[in-house]
């Protein structure tokens, strides 16, 4: 689990619902171990759909922002376009922060795994 995942919309609800949906029988330690294995697999799948390929998502948002910016230079943007402009700017900022956080945590994890060689 990456610490920055908690900032992604829907993460907490996903984990809570998945954890409650797992039905395992046995003694307490076994149940906990099995639920951790299942949540790990579910989080890997969730990561692929929500936090994977961030650089290309950021680039597509930058392209859209550039298009809106160019249109704004040529003519007055409509109210909907202004709302979209601010939303795209906000999305770029949040995805960039998420990408930086993921990169930092992954490099730190690799450093801890391989050591300071």
N, CA, C and O atoms as a printed pandas DataFrame, in Angstrom:
     atom_number atom_name residue_name chain_id  residue_number  x_coord  y_coord  z_coord
0              1         N          UNK        A               1    0.837   -1.175    0.000
1              2        CA          UNK        A               1    0.000    0.000    0.000
2              3         C          UNK        A               1    0.877    1.232    0.000
3              4         O          UNK        A               1    1.857    1.313    0.741
4              5         N          UNK        A               2    0.525    2.175   -0.821
5              6        CA          UNK        A               2    1.229    3.439   -0.845
6              7         C          UNK        A               2    0.443    4.453   -0.027
7              8         O          UNK        A               2   -0.786    4.502   -0.084
8              9         N          UNK        A               3    1.167    5.255    0.728
9             10        CA          UNK        A               3    0.532    6.221    1.621
10            11         C          UNK        A               3   -0.347    7.216    0.857
11            12         O          UNK        A               3   -1.382    7.653    1.362
12            13         N          UNK        A               4    0.067    7.566   -0.351
13            14        CA          UNK        A               4   -0.661    8.572   -1.123
14            15         C          UNK        A               4   -1.995    8.060   -1.668
15            16         O          UNK        A               4   -2.814    8.859   -2.122
16            17         N          UNK        A               5   -2.229    6.757   -1.634
17            18        CA          UNK        A               5   -3.497    6.238   -2.134
18            19         C          UNK        A               5   -4.676    6.791   -1.362
19            20         O          UNK        A               5   -5.766    6.930   -1.917
20            21         N          UNK        A               6   -4.480    7.110   -0.095
21            22        CA          UNK        A               6   -5.592    7.616    0.709
22            23         C          UNK        A               6   -6.124    8.939    0.170
23            24         O          UNK        A               6   -7.247    9.333    0.486
24            25         N          UNK        A               7   -5.320    9.631   -0.646
25            26        CA          UNK        A               7   -5.752   10.896   -1.230
26            27         C          UNK        A               7   -6.592   10.706   -2.488
27            28         O          UNK        A               7   -7.211   11.656   -2.968
28            29         N          UNK        A               8   -6.618    9.497   -3.023
29            30        CA          UNK        A               8   -7.395    9.218   -4.224
30            31         C          UNK        A               8   -8.857    9.030   -3.827
31            32         O          UNK        A               8   -9.182    8.273   -2.912
32            33         N          UNK        A               9   -9.723    9.739   -4.543
33            34        CA          UNK        A               9  -11.153    9.677   -4.250
34            35         C          UNK        A               9  -11.664    8.236   -4.356
35            36         O          UNK        A               9  -11.431    7.556   -5.355
36            37         N          UNK        A              10  -12.354    7.790   -3.326
37            38        CA          UNK        A              10  -12.965    6.472   -3.318
38            39         C          UNK        A              10  -12.116    5.372   -2.711
39            40         O          UNK        A              10  -12.583    4.242   -2.575
40            41         N          UNK        A              11  -10.868    5.680   -2.341
41            42        CA          UNK        A              11   -9.972    4.650   -1.808
42            43         C          UNK        A              11  -10.488    4.088   -0.484
43            44         O          UNK        A              11  -10.600    2.872   -0.328
44            45         N          UNK        A              12  -10.803    4.963    0.464
45            46        CA          UNK        A              12  -11.252    4.502    1.783
46            47         C          UNK        A              12  -12.513    3.652    1.681
47            48         O          UNK        A              12  -12.621    2.611    2.329
48            49         N          UNK        A              13  -13.454    4.093    0.876
49            50        CA          UNK        A              13  -14.696    3.341    0.695
50            51         C          UNK        A              13  -14.411    1.976    0.057
51            52         O          UNK        A              13  -14.990    0.968    0.459
52            53         N          UNK        A              14  -13.527    1.949   -0.928
53            54        CA          UNK        A              14  -13.155    0.692   -1.586
54            55         C          UNK        A              14  -12.591   -0.303   -0.578
55            56         O          UNK        A              14  -13.015   -1.457   -0.535
56            57         N          UNK        A              15  -11.633    0.147    0.232
57            58        CA          UNK        A              15  -10.993   -0.747    1.209
58            59         C          UNK        A              15  -12.007   -1.236    2.231
59            60         O          UNK        A              15  -12.042   -2.422    2.560
60            61         N          UNK        A              16  -12.829   -0.327    2.731
61            62        CA          UNK        A              16  -13.822   -0.692    3.744
62            63         C          UNK        A              16  -14.803   -1.731    3.199
63            64         O          UNK        A              16  -15.094   -2.726    3.863
64            65         N          UNK        A              17  -15.311   -1.494    1.984
65            66        CA          UNK        A              17  -16.283   -2.424    1.406
66            67         C          UNK        A              17  -15.656   -3.771    1.062
67            68         O          UNK        A              17  -16.267   -4.817    1.281
68            69         N          UNK        A              18  -14.438   -3.746    0.526
69            70        CA          UNK        A              18  -13.767   -5.009    0.201
70            71         C          UNK        A              18  -13.507   -5.822    1.463
71            72         O          UNK        A              18  -13.749   -7.029    1.493
72            73         N          UNK        A              19  -13.013   -5.153    2.507
73            74        CA          UNK        A              19  -12.686   -5.846    3.753
74            75         C          UNK        A              19  -13.926   -6.524    4.331
75            76         O          UNK        A              19  -13.867   -7.665    4.790
76            77         N          UNK        A              20  -15.053   -5.803    4.303
77            78        CA          UNK        A              20  -16.287   -6.364    4.850
78            79         C          UNK        A              20  -16.842   -7.484    3.975
79            80         O          UNK        A              20  -17.539   -8.369    4.470
80            81         N          UNK        A              21  -16.538   -7.453    2.681
81            82        CA          UNK        A              21  -17.098   -8.460    1.777
82            83         C          UNK        A              21  -16.379   -9.806    1.863
83            84         O          UNK        A              21  -16.937  -10.828    1.464
84            85         N          UNK        A              22  -15.162   -9.820    2.371
85            86        CA          UNK        A              22  -14.410  -11.070    2.472
86            87         C          UNK        A              22  -14.984  -11.940    3.585
87            88         O          UNK        A              22  -15.096  -11.507    4.732
88            89         N          UNK        A              23  -15.344  -13.166    3.233
89            90        CA          UNK        A              23  -15.874  -14.118    4.198
90            91         C          UNK        A              23  -14.882  -15.270    4.346
91            92         O          UNK        A              23  -14.704  -16.073    3.430
92            93         N          UNK        A              24  -14.244  -15.338    5.504
93            94        CA          UNK        A              24  -13.254  -16.382    5.768
94            95         C          UNK        A              24  -13.614  -17.037    7.090
95            96         O          UNK        A              24  -13.908  -16.350    8.068
96            97         N          UNK        A              25  -13.590  -18.357    7.124
97            98        CA          UNK        A              25  -13.864  -19.097    8.353
98            99         C          UNK        A              25  -12.569  -19.638    8.929
99           100         O          UNK        A              25  -11.652  -20.005    8.195
100          101         N          UNK        A              26  -12.506  -19.682   10.241
101          102        CA          UNK        A              26  -11.330  -20.206   10.920
102          103         C          UNK        A              26  -11.046  -19.397   12.170
103          104         O          UNK        A              26  -11.842  -18.549   12.575
104          105         N          UNK        A              27   -9.920  -19.667   12.765
105          106        CA          UNK        A              27   -9.552  -18.930   13.967
106          107         C          UNK        A              27   -9.050  -17.535   13.581
107          108         O          UNK        A              27   -8.702  -17.300   12.424
108          109         N          UNK        A              28   -9.012  -16.617   14.538
109          110        CA          UNK        A              28   -8.743  -15.201   14.298
110          111         C          UNK        A              28   -7.510  -14.890   13.480
111          112         O          UNK        A              28   -7.578  -14.097   12.541
112          113         N          UNK        A              29   -6.379  -15.501   13.817
113          114        CA          UNK        A              29   -5.141  -15.232   13.097
114          115         C          UNK        A              29   -5.207  -15.660   11.640
115          116         O          UNK        A              29   -4.704  -14.966   10.756
116          117         N          UNK        A              30   -5.831  -16.806   11.396
117          118        CA          UNK        A              30   -5.977  -17.304   10.034
118          119         C          UNK        A              30   -6.874  -16.381    9.216
119          120         O          UNK        A              30   -6.567  -16.066    8.067
120          121         N          UNK        A              31   -7.986  -15.949    9.815
121          122        CA          UNK        A              31   -8.917  -15.051    9.131
122          123         C          UNK        A              31   -8.206  -13.759    8.754
123          124         O          UNK        A              31   -8.335  -13.283    7.626
124          125         N          UNK        A              32   -7.456  -13.190    9.693
125          126        CA          UNK        A              32   -6.738  -11.944    9.445
126          127         C          UNK        A              32   -5.717  -12.115    8.318
127          128         O          UNK        A              32   -5.630  -11.274    7.423
128          129         N          UNK        A              33   -4.953  -13.192    8.363
129          130        CA          UNK        A              33   -3.942  -13.461    7.331
130          131         C          UNK        A              33   -4.588  -13.583    5.953
131          132         O          UNK        A              33   -4.097  -13.007    4.983
132          133         N          UNK        A              34   -5.674  -14.322    5.868
133          134        CA          UNK        A              34   -6.348  -14.523    4.585
134          135         C          UNK        A              34   -6.960  -13.220    4.066
135          136         O          UNK        A              34   -6.915  -12.942    2.867
136          137         N          UNK        A              35   -7.528  -12.427    4.972
137          138        CA          UNK        A              35   -8.104  -11.150    4.542
138          139         C          UNK        A              35   -7.013  -10.212    4.030
139          140         O          UNK        A              35   -7.225   -9.490    3.056
140          141         N          UNK        A              36   -5.847  -10.219    4.678
141          142        CA          UNK        A              36   -4.733   -9.402    4.200
142          143         C          UNK        A              36   -4.285   -9.839    2.805
143          144         O          UNK        A              36   -3.988   -8.997    1.958
144          145         N          UNK        A              37   -4.235  -11.141    2.564
145          146        CA          UNK        A              37   -3.865  -11.631    1.238
146          147         C          UNK        A              37   -4.883  -11.183    0.195
147          148         O          UNK        A              37   -4.513  -10.774   -0.906
148          149         N          UNK        A              38   -6.168  -11.260    0.543
149          150        CA          UNK        A              38   -7.213  -10.875   -0.400
150          151         C          UNK        A              38   -7.216   -9.375   -0.653
151          152         O          UNK        A              38   -7.410   -8.938   -1.788
152          153         N          UNK        A              39   -7.003   -8.580    0.396
153          154        CA          UNK        A              39   -7.009   -7.129    0.212
154          155         C          UNK        A              39   -5.789   -6.695   -0.594
155          156         O          UNK        A              39   -5.856   -5.725   -1.349
156          157         N          UNK        A              40   -4.675   -7.406   -0.438
157          158        CA          UNK        A              40   -3.474   -7.094   -1.222
158          159         C          UNK        A              40   -3.753   -7.280   -2.711
159          160         O          UNK        A              40   -3.393   -6.426   -3.522
160          161         N          UNK        A              41   -4.388   -8.381   -3.069
161          162        CA          UNK        A              41   -4.724   -8.642   -4.472
162          163         C          UNK        A              41   -5.720   -7.608   -4.994
163          164         O          UNK        A              41   -5.591   -7.128   -6.120
164          165         N          UNK        A              42   -6.708   -7.269   -4.173
165          166        CA          UNK        A              42   -7.704   -6.278   -4.587
166          167         C          UNK        A              42   -7.062   -4.907   -4.768
167          168         O          UNK        A              42   -7.425   -4.173   -5.688
168          169         N          UNK        A              43   -6.110   -4.551   -3.899
169          170        CA          UNK        A              43   -5.432   -3.257   -4.015
170          171         C          UNK        A              43   -4.542   -3.190   -5.252
171          172         O          UNK        A              43   -4.411   -2.129   -5.863
172          173         N          UNK        A              44   -3.934   -4.303   -5.623
173          174        CA          UNK        A              44   -3.135   -4.320   -6.853
174          175         C          UNK        A              44   -4.021   -4.018   -8.054
175          176         O          UNK        A              44   -3.652   -3.238   -8.932
176          177         N          UNK        A              45   -5.187   -4.641   -8.083
177          178        CA          UNK        A              45   -6.130   -4.408   -9.176
178          179         C          UNK        A              45   -6.636   -2.963   -9.158
179          180         O          UNK        A              45   -6.736   -2.325  -10.206
180          181         N          UNK        A              46   -6.953   -2.451   -7.968
181          182        CA          UNK        A              46   -7.425   -1.076   -7.824
182          183         C          UNK        A              46   -6.353   -0.096   -8.301
183          184         O          UNK        A              46   -6.662    0.889   -8.972
184          185         N          UNK        A              47   -5.100   -0.367   -7.956
185          186        CA          UNK        A              47   -3.994    0.503   -8.360
186          187         C          UNK        A              47   -3.892    0.581   -9.879
187          188         O          UNK        A              47   -3.641    1.650  -10.434
188          189         N          UNK        A              48   -4.087   -0.550  -10.547
189          190        CA          UNK        A              48   -4.001   -0.567  -12.011
190          191         C          UNK        A              48   -5.041    0.346  -12.653
191          192         O          UNK        A              48   -4.774    0.957  -13.687
192          193         N          UNK        A              49   -6.208    0.442  -12.058
193          194        CA          UNK        A              49   -7.262    1.252  -12.662
194          195         C          UNK        A              49   -7.265    2.700  -12.192
195          196         O          UNK        A              49   -7.762    3.570  -12.906
196          197         N          UNK        A              50   -6.719    2.982  -11.003
197          198        CA          UNK        A              50   -6.824    4.330  -10.456
198          199         C          UNK        A              50   -5.523    5.119  -10.393
199          200         O          UNK        A              50   -5.551    6.349  -10.428
200          201         N          UNK        A              51   -4.413    4.455  -10.302
201          202        CA          UNK        A              51   -3.166    5.194  -10.101
202          203         C          UNK        A              51   -2.089    4.810  -11.108
203          204         O          UNK        A              51   -0.934    5.206  -10.951
204          205         N          UNK        A              52   -2.436    4.065  -12.114
205          206        CA          UNK        A              52   -1.469    3.643  -13.111
206          207         C          UNK        A              52   -1.510    4.614  -14.284
207          208         O          UNK        A              52   -2.551    5.211  -14.559
208          209         N          UNK        A              53   -0.396    4.775  -14.971
209          210        CA          UNK        A              53   -0.304    5.574  -16.184
210          211         C          UNK        A              53   -0.619    7.051  -15.941
211          212         O          UNK        A              53   -1.240    7.700  -16.783
212          213         N          UNK        A              54   -0.200    7.574  -14.810
213          214        CA          UNK        A              54   -0.464    8.974  -14.475
214          215         C          UNK        A              54    0.197    9.959  -15.437
215          216         O          UNK        A              54   -0.441   10.947  -15.800
216          217         N          UNK        A              55    1.438    9.743  -15.867
217          218        CA          UNK        A              55    2.047   10.724  -16.777
218          219         C          UNK        A              55    1.240   10.958  -18.058
219          220         O          UNK        A              55    1.124   12.097  -18.509
220          221         N          UNK        A              56    0.686    9.904  -18.646
221          222        CA          UNK        A              56   -0.102   10.104  -19.869
222          223         C          UNK        A              56   -1.429   10.796  -19.566
223          224         O          UNK        A              56   -1.919   11.578  -20.381
224          225         N          UNK        A              57   -2.010   10.515  -18.406
225          226        CA          UNK        A              57   -3.239   11.215  -18.019
226          227         C          UNK        A              57   -2.961   12.695  -17.800
227          228         O          UNK        A              57   -3.771   13.543  -18.175
228          229         N          UNK        A              58   -1.820   13.008  -17.193
229          230        CA          UNK        A              58   -1.437   14.405  -16.975
230          231         C          UNK        A              58   -1.212   15.094  -18.315
231          232         O          UNK        A              58   -1.644   16.231  -18.505
232          233         N          UNK        A              59   -0.539   14.417  -19.247
233          234        CA          UNK        A              59   -0.278   14.998  -20.568
234          235         C          UNK        A              59   -1.573   15.283  -21.325
235          236         O          UNK        A              59   -1.695   16.325  -21.968
236          237         N          UNK        A              60   -2.537   14.371  -21.256
237          238        CA          UNK        A              60   -3.804   14.607  -21.955
238          239         C          UNK        A              60   -4.550   15.786  -21.335
239          240         O          UNK        A              60   -5.203   16.552  -22.045
240          241         N          UNK        A              61   -4.456   15.935  -20.011
241          242        CA          UNK        A              61   -5.074   17.096  -19.363
242          243         C          UNK        A              61   -4.354   18.383  -19.752
243          244         O          UNK        A              61   -4.992   19.419  -19.935
244          245         N          UNK        A              62   -3.034   18.323  -19.877
245          246        CA          UNK        A              62   -2.277   19.505  -20.306
246          247         C          UNK        A              62   -2.653   19.902  -21.729
247          248         O          UNK        A              62   -2.747   21.089  -22.042
248          249         N          UNK        A              63   -2.868   18.909  -22.591
249          250        CA          UNK        A              63   -3.302   19.199  -23.959
250          251         C          UNK        A              63   -4.662   19.890  -23.959
251          252         O          UNK        A              63   -4.878   20.853  -24.694
252          253         N          UNK        A              64   -5.571   19.393  -23.132
253          254        CA          UNK        A              64   -6.903   20.013  -23.041
254          255         C          UNK        A              64   -6.798   21.424  -22.482
255          256         O          UNK        A              64   -7.490   22.329  -22.950
256          257         N          UNK        A              65   -5.942   21.619  -21.491
257          258        CA          UNK        A              65   -5.736   22.946  -20.912
258          259         C          UNK        A              65   -5.167   23.898  -21.958
259          260         O          UNK        A              65   -5.577   25.056  -22.036
260          261         N          UNK        A              66   -4.229   23.413  -22.756
261          262        CA          UNK        A              66   -3.641   24.229  -23.814
262          263         C          UNK        A              66   -4.697   24.631  -24.845
263          264         O          UNK        A              66   -4.718   25.770  -25.312
264          265         N          UNK        A              67   -5.568   23.688  -25.190
265          266        CA          UNK        A              67   -6.648   23.976  -26.137
266          267         C          UNK        A              67   -7.577   25.052  -25.587
267          268         O          UNK        A              67   -7.936   25.993  -26.295
268          269         N          UNK        A              68   -7.962   24.909  -24.328
269          270        CA          UNK        A              68   -8.842   25.908  -23.711
270          271         C          UNK        A              68   -8.142   27.257  -23.591
271          272         O          UNK        A              68   -8.764   28.300  -23.791
272          273         N          UNK        A              69   -6.859   27.240  -23.267
273          274        CA          UNK        A              69   -6.095   28.476  -23.136
274          275         C          UNK        A              69   -6.004   29.198  -24.482
275          276         O          UNK        A              69   -6.171   30.416  -24.554
276          277         N          UNK        A              70   -5.738   28.440  -25.539
277          278        CA          UNK        A              70   -5.659   29.032  -26.878
278          279         C          UNK        A              70   -7.009   29.608  -27.290
279          280         O          UNK        A              70   -7.076   30.695  -27.862
280          281         N          UNK        A              71   -8.069   28.887  -27.002
281          282        CA          UNK        A              71   -9.407   29.375  -27.337
282          283         C          UNK        A              71   -9.717   30.637  -26.547
283          284         O          UNK        A              71  -10.360   31.553  -27.059
284          285         N          UNK        A              72   -9.255   30.686  -25.287
285          286        CA          UNK        A              72   -9.468   31.869  -24.452
286          287         C          UNK        A              72   -8.730   33.088  -24.960
287          288         O          UNK        A              72   -9.175   34.215  -24.741
288          289         N          UNK        A              73   -7.609   32.884  -25.636
289          290        CA          UNK        A              73   -6.886   34.009  -26.228
290          291         C          UNK        A              73   -7.602   34.545  -27.457
291          292         O          UNK        A              73   -7.552   35.743  -27.734
292          293         N          UNK        A              74   -8.270   33.664  -28.197
293          294        CA          UNK        A              74   -8.945   34.059  -29.429
294          295         C          UNK        A              74  -10.330   34.645  -29.183
295          296         O          UNK        A              74  -10.757   35.554  -29.896
296          297         N          UNK        A              75  -11.029   34.131  -28.184
297          298        CA          UNK        A              75  -12.393   34.585  -27.891
298          299         C          UNK        A              75  -12.684   34.381  -26.410
299          300         O          UNK        A              75  -11.894   33.781  -25.681
300          301         N          UNK        A              76  -13.818   34.885  -25.990
301          302        CA          UNK        A              76  -14.215   34.752  -24.588
302          303         C          UNK        A              76  -14.742   33.338  -24.352
303          304         O          UNK        A              76  -15.568   32.835  -25.113
304          305         N          UNK        A              77  -14.252   32.705  -23.286
305          306        CA          UNK        A              77  -14.708   31.357  -22.951
306          307         C          UNK        A              77  -16.100   31.411  -22.324
307          308         O          UNK        A              77  -16.434   32.350  -21.601
308          309         N          UNK        A              78  -16.899   30.397  -22.612
309          310        CA          UNK        A              78  -18.225   30.305  -21.999
310          311         C          UNK        A              78  -18.071   29.917  -20.531
311          312         O          UNK        A              78  -16.984   29.553  -20.082
312          313         N          UNK        A              79  -19.160   30.001  -19.803
313          314        CA          UNK        A              79  -19.141   29.653  -18.377
314          315         C          UNK        A              79  -18.735   28.194  -18.171
315          316         O          UNK        A              79  -17.961   27.883  -17.266
316          317         N          UNK        A              80  -19.262   27.299  -19.019
317          318        CA          UNK        A              80  -18.916   25.883  -18.918
318          319         C          UNK        A              80  -17.429   25.659  -19.189
319          320         O          UNK        A              80  -16.783   24.849  -18.524
320          321         N          UNK        A              81  -16.898   26.377  -20.166
321          322        CA          UNK        A              81  -15.478   26.237  -20.491
322          323         C          UNK        A              81  -14.592   26.768  -19.372
323          324         O          UNK        A              81  -13.526   26.213  -19.106
324          325         N          UNK        A              82  -15.028   27.839  -18.717
325          326        CA          UNK        A              82  -14.269   28.363  -17.575
326          327         C          UNK        A              82  -14.258   27.364  -16.423
327          328         O          UNK        A              82  -13.230   27.157  -15.778
328          329         N          UNK        A              83  -15.406   26.752  -16.172
329          330        CA          UNK        A              83  -15.480   25.733  -15.124
330          331         C          UNK        A              83  -14.574   24.559  -15.483
331          332         O          UNK        A              83  -13.856   24.041  -14.627
332          333         N          UNK        A              84  -14.607   24.139  -16.747
333          334        CA          UNK        A              84  -13.742   23.045  -17.188
334          335         C          UNK        A              84  -12.271   23.434  -17.071
335          336         O          UNK        A              84  -11.445   22.621  -16.656
336          337         N          UNK        A              85  -11.939   24.679  -17.435
337          338        CA          UNK        A              85  -10.564   25.174  -17.350
338          339         C          UNK        A              85  -10.034   25.064  -15.922
339          340         O          UNK        A              85   -8.926   24.578  -15.696
340          341         N          UNK        A              86  -10.832   25.518  -14.970
341          342        CA          UNK        A              86  -10.415   25.446  -13.565
342          343         C          UNK        A              86  -10.366   23.996  -13.069
343          344         O          UNK        A              86   -9.490   23.633  -12.285
344          345         N          UNK        A              87  -11.299   23.184  -13.525
345          346        CA          UNK        A              87  -11.297   21.771  -13.142
346          347         C          UNK        A              87  -10.087   21.027  -13.687
347          348         O          UNK        A              87   -9.481   20.215  -12.987
348          349         N          UNK        A              88   -9.737   21.307  -14.941
349          350        CA          UNK        A              88   -8.569   20.665  -15.553
350          351         C          UNK        A              88   -7.298   21.089  -14.825
351          352         O          UNK        A              88   -6.417   20.267  -14.575
352          353         N          UNK        A              89   -7.206   22.372  -14.486
353          354        CA          UNK        A              89   -6.048   22.867  -13.742
354          355         C          UNK        A              89   -5.928   22.162  -12.398
355          356         O          UNK        A              89   -4.839   21.746  -12.001
356          357         N          UNK        A              90   -7.040   22.031  -11.710
357          358        CA          UNK        A              90   -7.054   21.348  -10.419
358          359         C          UNK        A              90   -6.678   19.874  -10.566
359          360         O          UNK        A              90   -5.929   19.337   -9.749
360          361         N          UNK        A              91   -7.196   19.220  -11.606
361          362        CA          UNK        A              91   -6.879   17.808  -11.848
362          363         C          UNK        A              91   -5.397   17.607  -12.151
363          364         O          UNK        A              91   -4.786   16.653  -11.671
364          365         N          UNK        A              92   -4.822   18.507  -12.948
365          366        CA          UNK        A              92   -3.388   18.416  -13.255
366          367         C          UNK        A              92   -2.580   18.524  -11.974
367          368         O          UNK        A              92   -1.634   17.766  -11.757
368          369         N          UNK        A              93   -2.958   19.469  -11.132
369          370        CA          UNK        A              93   -2.233   19.668   -9.873
370          371         C          UNK        A              93   -2.322   18.424   -8.983
371          372         O          UNK        A              93   -1.306   17.956   -8.468
372          373         N          UNK        A              94   -3.516   17.895   -8.803
373          374        CA          UNK        A              94   -3.675   16.743   -7.907
374          375         C          UNK        A              94   -3.004   15.488   -8.472
375          376         O          UNK        A              94   -2.386   14.731   -7.724
376          377         N          UNK        A              95   -3.120   15.260   -9.782
377          378        CA          UNK        A              95   -2.469   14.088  -10.381
378          379         C          UNK        A              95   -0.948   14.219  -10.351
379          380         O          UNK        A              95   -0.242   13.224  -10.182
380          381         N          UNK        A              96   -0.441   15.441  -10.514
381          382        CA          UNK        A              96    1.009   15.654  -10.443
382          383         C          UNK        A              96    1.529   15.380   -9.042
383          384         O          UNK        A              96    2.585   14.771   -8.871
384          385         N          UNK        A              97    0.783   15.832   -8.039
385          386        CA          UNK        A              97    1.176   15.548   -6.658
386          387         C          UNK        A              97    1.144   14.046   -6.384
387          388         O          UNK        A              97    2.056   13.510   -5.755
388          389         N          UNK        A              98    0.110   13.377   -6.847
389          390        CA          UNK        A              98   -0.012   11.932   -6.660
390          391         C          UNK        A              98    1.134   11.199   -7.355
391          392         O          UNK        A              98    1.722   10.279   -6.786
392          393         N          UNK        A              99    1.448   11.604   -8.576
393          394        CA          UNK        A              99    2.538   10.978   -9.322
394          395         C          UNK        A              99    3.875   11.176   -8.612
395          396         O          UNK        A              99    4.669   10.240   -8.514
396          397         N          UNK        A             100    4.128   12.383   -8.119
397          398        CA          UNK        A             100    5.376   12.652   -7.402
398          399         C          UNK        A             100    5.458   11.820   -6.126
399          400         O          UNK        A             100    6.516   11.285   -5.796
400          401         N          UNK        A             101    4.352   11.714   -5.419
401          402        CA          UNK        A             101    4.326   10.944   -4.186
402          403         C          UNK        A             101    4.560    9.458   -4.454
403          404         O          UNK        A             101    5.320    8.807   -3.737
404          405         N          UNK        A             102    3.912    8.928   -5.480
405          406        CA          UNK        A             102    4.100    7.519   -5.836
406          407         C          UNK        A             102    5.548    7.272   -6.236
407          408         O          UNK        A             102    6.154    6.293   -5.801
408          409         N          UNK        A             103    6.101    8.148   -7.056
409          410        CA          UNK        A             103    7.495    7.978   -7.493
410          411         C          UNK        A             103    8.448    8.010   -6.307
411          412         O          UNK        A             103    9.368    7.197   -6.225
412          413         N          UNK        A             104    8.231    8.943   -5.391
413          414        CA          UNK        A             104    9.098    9.046   -4.224
414          415         C          UNK        A             104    9.000    7.790   -3.364
415          416         O          UNK        A             104   10.019    7.248   -2.935
416          417         N          UNK        A             105    7.777    7.325   -3.111
417          418        CA          UNK        A             105    7.600    6.151   -2.267
418          419         C          UNK        A             105    8.163    4.892   -2.923
419          420         O          UNK        A             105    8.735    4.041   -2.241
420          421         N          UNK        A             106    8.007    4.767   -4.239
421          422        CA          UNK        A             106    8.559    3.606   -4.924
422          423         C          UNK        A             106   10.085    3.636   -4.922
423          424         O          UNK        A             106   10.721    2.596   -4.758
424          425         N          UNK        A             107   10.679    4.819   -5.102
425          426        CA          UNK        A             107   12.141    4.896   -5.067
426          427         C          UNK        A             107   12.661    4.617   -3.662
427          428         O          UNK        A             107   13.699    3.976   -3.497
428          429         N          UNK        A             108   11.948    5.092   -2.659
429          430        CA          UNK        A             108   12.334    4.834   -1.269
430          431         C          UNK        A             108   12.239    3.335   -0.964
431          432         O          UNK        A             108   13.118    2.775   -0.308
432          433         N          UNK        A             109   11.192    2.703   -1.433
433          434        CA          UNK        A             109   11.020    1.265   -1.228
434          435         C          UNK        A             109   12.141    0.480   -1.910
435          436         O          UNK        A             109   12.682   -0.465   -1.336
436          437         N          UNK        A             110   12.485    0.874   -3.130
437          438        CA          UNK        A             110   13.573    0.219   -3.847
438          439         C          UNK        A             110   14.896    0.418   -3.117
439          440         O          UNK        A             110   15.696   -0.512   -3.012
440          441         N          UNK        A             111   15.126    1.622   -2.617
441          442        CA          UNK        A             111   16.348    1.911   -1.880
442          443         C          UNK        A             111   16.438    1.048   -0.627
443          444         O          UNK        A             111   17.505    0.523   -0.310
444          445         N          UNK        A             112   15.326    0.901    0.085
445          446        CA          UNK        A             112   15.321    0.068    1.285
446          447         C          UNK        A             112   15.556   -1.402    0.949
447          448         O          UNK        A             112   16.224   -2.121    1.691
448          449         N          UNK        A             113   14.996   -1.839   -0.185
449          450        CA          UNK        A             113   15.138   -3.237   -0.592
450          451         C          UNK        A             113   16.576   -3.545   -1.019
451          452         O          UNK        A             113   17.135   -4.573   -0.637
452          453         N          UNK        A             114   17.170   -2.647   -1.813
453          454        CA          UNK        A             114   18.503   -2.901   -2.349
454          455         C          UNK        A             114   19.618   -2.418   -1.436
455          456         O          UNK        A             114   20.755   -2.876   -1.547
456          457         N          UNK        A             115   19.306   -1.512   -0.548
457          458        CA          UNK        A             115   20.324   -0.978    0.350
458          459         C          UNK        A             115   21.069    0.182   -0.279
459          460         O          UNK        A             115   20.793    0.574   -1.413
460          461         N          UNK        A             116   21.999    0.717    0.455
461          462        CA          UNK        A             116   22.765    1.885    0.019
462          463         C          UNK        A             116   24.082    1.406   -0.589
463          464         O          UNK        A             116   25.148    1.542    0.013
464          465         N          UNK        A             117   23.985    0.843   -1.796
465          466        CA          UNK        A             117   25.184    0.275   -2.422
466          467         C          UNK        A             117   25.723    1.174   -3.503
467          468         O          UNK        A             117   26.729    0.848   -4.133
